[in-house]
Each structure stands twice: as C-alpha cells, then as structure tokens.
C-alpha cells in the first residue's frame, strides 16, 4: 500500500470526526484480489485494504467499530 493511500484513508476518517470514537485503527494489506476469476487459478498480484477499527477503554477488551453502528455509513474514502 502506498503512503498516499494510507494518508488518504487516515485523512478521510479524521475529516469525518469519527476518529474521536476510535481507540485503534490499524490498516492491514491482505493478498486478496476480488476481481479475479477463480477458474483461472492465477495467483493474486493485487491486494485489498482492510481497516480494523476498534473501540476500548482499557486496551484489554473492546468491540469492533461497525459501519452503521459506531461509524456512520456516510464515511467513504476516495
């Protein structure tokens, strides 16, 4: 993932005001390519971005921040 993509994701969350509700927001790059035909059996050369939002008060236990519940659905990137 490029630095520009990471900064765009963080900027979107900060600009929406949702960041005050979140305790953690790691961004993970996973090797899953959704636009690929599984019949071809071609290895994935693209990646997907996963944003793992988490709400906690003690950093031992907590809940994931879910779009539509803790995060408004209107928060979109790009």
SEPAMAR-86223 format. One record per residue (C-alpha): x, y, z. Coordinates in Angstrom, 3 decimals. Layout:
+----------+----------+----------+
!       px !       py !       pz !
+----------+----------+----------+
!        X !        Y !        Z !
...
+----------+----------+----------+
END
This chain:
+----------+----------+----------+
!       px !       py !       pz !
+----------+----------+----------+
!    0.000 !    0.000 !    0.000 !
!    1.353 !    3.371 !   -0.899 !
!    1.925 !    6.167 !    1.559 !
!   -0.602 !    8.272 !   -0.380 !
!   -3.319 !    5.616 !    0.063 !
!   -2.598 !    5.346 !    3.789 !
!   -2.704 !    9.116 !    4.241 !
!   -5.951 !    9.335 !    2.244 !
!   -7.584 !    6.719 !    4.493 !
!   -6.464 !    8.456 !    7.677 !
!   -7.489 !   11.875 !    6.348 !
!  -10.970 !   10.585 !    5.474 !
!  -11.509 !    9.207 !    8.978 !
!  -10.091 !   12.315 !   10.684 !
!  -12.144 !   14.682 !    8.487 !
!  -15.360 !   12.815 !    9.293 !
!  -14.872 !   13.291 !   13.054 !
!  -15.143 !    9.541 !   13.697 !
!  -11.579 !    9.321 !   14.982 !
!  -12.662 !   10.620 !   18.418 !
!  -14.733 !    7.448 !   18.918 !
!  -11.971 !    5.031 !   17.891 !
!   -9.244 !    3.652 !   20.140 !
!   -7.277 !    1.842 !   17.467 !
!   -7.343 !    1.857 !   13.673 !
!   -4.678 !   -0.388 !   12.174 !
!   -4.674 !   -0.636 !    8.393 !
!   -3.847 !   -4.098 !    7.055 !
!   -2.913 !   -5.042 !    3.496 !
!   -4.078 !   -8.559 !    2.587 !
!   -3.306 !  -10.599 !   -0.546 !
!   -6.898 !  -10.970 !   -1.732 !
!   -7.832 !   -9.879 !   -5.227 !
!  -11.619 !   -9.709 !   -5.635 !
!  -11.728 !   -9.112 !   -9.410 !
!  -10.128 !  -12.421 !  -10.315 !
!  -11.761 !  -15.428 !  -11.956 !
!  -11.233 !  -18.417 !   -9.591 !
!  -11.388 !  -20.847 !  -12.509 !
!   -8.151 !  -19.462 !  -13.969 !
!   -6.133 !  -20.368 !  -10.820 !
!   -3.875 !  -17.342 !  -11.357 !
!   -2.062 !  -16.204 !   -8.209 !
!   -3.216 !  -12.917 !   -6.780 !
!   -0.983 !   -9.996 !   -7.699 !
!   -3.185 !   -7.326 !   -6.158 !
!   -4.005 !   -6.512 !   -2.555 !
!   -7.035 !   -5.394 !   -0.586 !
!   -7.005 !   -2.819 !    2.203 !
!   -8.676 !   -3.695 !    5.495 !
!   -9.300 !   -1.064 !    8.159 !
!   -9.620 !   -2.679 !   11.596 !
!  -11.392 !   -0.142 !   13.776 !
!  -11.627 !   -0.911 !   17.492 !
!  -13.242 !    0.769 !   20.491 !
!  -11.917 !    0.121 !   24.005 !
!  -11.474 !    1.894 !   27.291 !
!   -8.743 !   -0.316 !   28.779 !
!   -6.993 !   -1.755 !   25.665 !
!   -7.607 !   -5.266 !   27.030 !
!  -11.189 !   -5.796 !   25.892 !
!  -13.344 !   -3.957 !   23.420 !
!  -15.585 !   -4.117 !   20.395 !
!  -15.012 !   -3.606 !   16.685 !
!  -16.397 !   -0.320 !   15.370 !
!  -19.066 !   -1.364 !   12.888 !
!  -20.231 !    0.782 !    9.952 !
!  -23.827 !    1.795 !   10.542 !
!  -23.475 !    1.499 !   14.328 !
!  -20.375 !    3.215 !   15.711 !
!  -19.202 !    4.607 !   12.348 !
!  -21.674 !    6.409 !   10.075 !
!  -22.135 !    4.766 !    6.685 !
!  -21.535 !    8.143 !    5.057 !
!  -17.796 !    7.895 !    5.824 !
!  -16.319 !    6.900 !    2.476 !
!  -12.881 !    7.068 !    1.010 !
!  -11.947 !    8.299 !   -2.444 !
+----------+----------+----------+
END
